[in-house]
Amino acid sequence: MPDSAPVEPQQPVEQYPSQISCTEAFDRLTECYSIGGLVRHYYRYGEFNRCSKEIERFKFCILHGSDPVRVQQWYREEWELNKRTKGTSEDVWQLRR
């Protein structure tokens, strides 16, 4: 019998926020493109940030921000994606040692 990783049950969509702030999404986008944001990201992760996550968040907000069901689905998808793929700055520091 092959080993399989334990599968976490998906959390219900209702537990995620049903509203998204376009002002906050725009603020995050402008912060990402600022000199400080770019330098901070390069220092922490060792590469320049293309701000694609912030662009996608702002575009989603403009197009679908008034639909609470789609907003909840988007938050769940973002949470699952971050859980699977996001590294930490510790990964970079281990490489630098």
Contact map, one row per residue, 1 for C-alpha under 8 A:
1110000000000000000000000000000000000000000000000000000000000000000000000000000000000000000000000
1111000000000000000000000000000000000000000000000000000000000000000000000000000000000000000000000
1111100000000000000000000000000000000000000000000000000000000000000000000000000000000000000000000
0111110000000000000000000000000000000000000000000000000000000000000000000000000000000000000000000
0011111000000000000000000000000000000000000000000000000000000000000000000000000000000000000000000
0001111100000000000000000000000000000000000000000000000000000000000000000000000000000000000000000
0000111110000000000000000000000000000000000000000000000000000000000000000000000000000000000000000
0000011111000000000000000000000000000000000000000000000000000000000000000000000000000000000000000
0000001111100000000000000000000000000000000000000000000000000000000000000000000000000000000000000
0000000111110000000000000000000000000000000000000000000000000000000000000000000000000000000000000
0000000011111010000000000000000000000000000000000000000000000000000000000000000000000000000000000
0000000001111111000000000000000000000000000000000000000000000000000000000000000000000000000000000
0000000000111111000000000000000000000000000000000000000000000000000000011001000000000000000000000
0000000000011111100000000000000000000000000000000000000000000000000000010000000000000000000000000
0000000000111111100000000000000000000000000000000000000000000000000000000000000000000000000000000
0000000000011111110000000000000000000000000000000000000000000000000000011011000000000000000000000
0000000000000111111100000000000000000000000000000000000000000000000000110010000000000000000000000
0000000000000001111100000000000000000000000000000000000000000000001110110000000000000000000000000
0000000000000000111110000000000000000000000000000000000000000000110100110000000000000000000000000
0000000000000000111111000000000000000000000000000000000000001000100000100000000000000000000000000
0000000000000000001111111000000000000000000000000000000000001000100000000000000000000000000000000
0000000000000000000111111100000000000000000000000000000001001100100000000000000000000000000000000
0000000000000000000011111110000000000000000000000000000000000000000000000000000000000000000000000
0000000000000000000011111111000000000000000000000000000000000000000000000000000000000000000000000
0000000000000000000011111111100000000000000000000000010011001000000000000000000000000000000000000
0000000000000000000001111111110000000000000000000000000001000000000000000000000000000000000000000
0000000000000000000000111111111000000000000000000000000000000000000000000000000000000000000000000
0000000000000000000000011111111100000000000000000000010000000000000000000000000000000000000000000
0000000000000000000000001111111110000000000000000010011001000000000000000000000000000000000000000
0000000000000000000000000111111111000000000000000000000000000000000000000000000000000000000000000
0000000000000000000000000011111111011000000000000000000000000000000000000000000000000000000000000
0000000000000000000000000001111111001100000000001010010000000000000000000000000000000000000000000
0000000000000000000000000000111111101100000000000010000000000000000000000000000000000000000000000
0000000000000000000000000000011111111100000000000000000000000000000000000000000000000000000000000
0000000000000000000000000000000011111110000000000000000000000000000000000000000000000000000000000
0000000000000000000000000000001001111111000000000000000000000000000000000000000000000000000000000
0000000000000000000000000000001111111111100000000000000000000000000000000000000000000000000000000
0000000000000000000000000000000111111111110000011000000000000000000000000000000000000000000000000
0000000000000000000000000000000000111111111000010000000000000000000000000000000000000000000000000
0000000000000000000000000000000000011111111100000000000000000000000000000000000000000000000000000
0000000000000000000000000000000000001111111111111000000000000000000000000000000000000000000000000
0000000000000000000000000000000000000111111111111000000000000000000000000000000000000000000000000
0000000000000000000000000000000000000011111111100000000000000000000000000000000000000000000000000
0000000000000000000000000000000000000001111111000000000000000000000000000000000000000000100100000
0000000000000000000000000000000000000000111111100000000000000000000000000000000000000001100100000
0000000000000000000000000000000000000000111111110000000000000000000000000000000000000000000100000
0000000000000000000000000000000000000000111011111000000000000000000000000000000000000000000000000
0000000000000000000000000000000000000110110001111100000000000000000000000000000000000000000000000
0000000000000000000000000000000100000100110000111111000000000000000000000000000000000000000000000
0000000000000000000000000000000000000000000000011111000000000000000000000000000000000000000000000
0000000000000000000000000000100110000000000000001111111000000000000000000000000000000000000000000
0000000000000000000000000000000000000000000000001111111100000000000000000000000000000000000000000
0000000000000000000000000000000000000000000000000011111110000000000000000000000000000000000000000
0000000000000000000000001001100100000000000000000011111111000000000000000000000000000000000000000
0000000000000000000000000000100000000000000000000011111111100000000000000000000000000000000000000
0000000000000000000000000000000000000000000000000001111111110000000000000000000000000000000000000
0000000000000000000000001000000000000000000000000000111111111000000000000000000000000000000000000
0000000000000000000001001100100000000000000000000000011111111100000000000000000000000000000000000
0000000000000000000000000000000000000000000000000000001111111110000000000000000000000000000000000
0000000000000000000000000000000000000000000000000000000111111111100000000000000000000000000000000
0000000000000000000111001000000000000000000000000000000011111111110000000000000000000000000000000
0000000000000000000001000000000000000000000000000000000001111111100000000000000000000000000000000
0000000000000000000000000000000000000000000000000000000000111111100000000000000000000000000000000
0000000000000000000000000000000000000000000000000000000000011111111001100000000000000000000000000
0000000000000000001111000000000000000000000000000000000000011111111101100000000000000000000000000
0000000000000000001000000000000000000000000000000000000000001001111100000000000000000000000000000
0000000000000000010000000000000000000000000000000000000000000001111111100000000000000000000000000
0000000000000000011000000000000000000000000000000000000000000000111111110000000000000000000000000
0000000000000000010000000000000000000000000000000000000000000000001111111000000000000000000000000
0000000000000000000000000000000000000000000000000000000000000001101111111100000000000000000000000
0000000000000000111100000000000000000000000000000000000000000001101111111110000000000000000000000
0000000000001101111000000000000000000000000000000000000000000000000111111111000000000000000000000
0000000000001001000000000000000000000000000000000000000000000000000011111111100000000000000000000
0000000000000000000000000000000000000000000000000000000000000000000001111111110000000000000000000
0000000000000001100000000000000000000000000000000000000000000000000000111111111000000000000000000
0000000000001001000000000000000000000000000000000000000000000000000000011111111100000000000000000
0000000000000000000000000000000000000000000000000000000000000000000000001111111110000000000000000
0000000000000000000000000000000000000000000000000000000000000000000000000111111111000000000000000
0000000000000000000000000000000000000000000000000000000000000000000000000011111111100000000000000
0000000000000000000000000000000000000000000000000000000000000000000000000001111111110000000000000
0000000000000000000000000000000000000000000000000000000000000000000000000000111111111100000000000
0000000000000000000000000000000000000000000000000000000000000000000000000000011111111100000000000
0000000000000000000000000000000000000000000000000000000000000000000000000000001111111100000000000
0000000000000000000000000000000000000000000000000000000000000000000000000000000111111100000000000
0000000000000000000000000000000000000000000000000000000000000000000000000000000011111110000000000
0000000000000000000000000000000000000000000000000000000000000000000000000000000011111111000000000
0000000000000000000000000000000000000000000000000000000000000000000000000000000000001111101000000
0000000000000000000000000000000000000000000010000000000000000000000000000000000000000111111100000
0000000000000000000000000000000000000000000110000000000000000000000000000000000000000011111110000
0000000000000000000000000000000000000000000000000000000000000000000000000000000000000001111111000
0000000000000000000000000000000000000000000000000000000000000000000000000000000000000011111111100
0000000000000000000000000000000000000000000111000000000000000000000000000000000000000001111111110
0000000000000000000000000000000000000000000000000000000000000000000000000000000000000000111111111
0000000000000000000000000000000000000000000000000000000000000000000000000000000000000000011111111
0000000000000000000000000000000000000000000000000000000000000000000000000000000000000000001111111
0000000000000000000000000000000000000000000000000000000000000000000000000000000000000000000111111
0000000000000000000000000000000000000000000000000000000000000000000000000000000000000000000011111
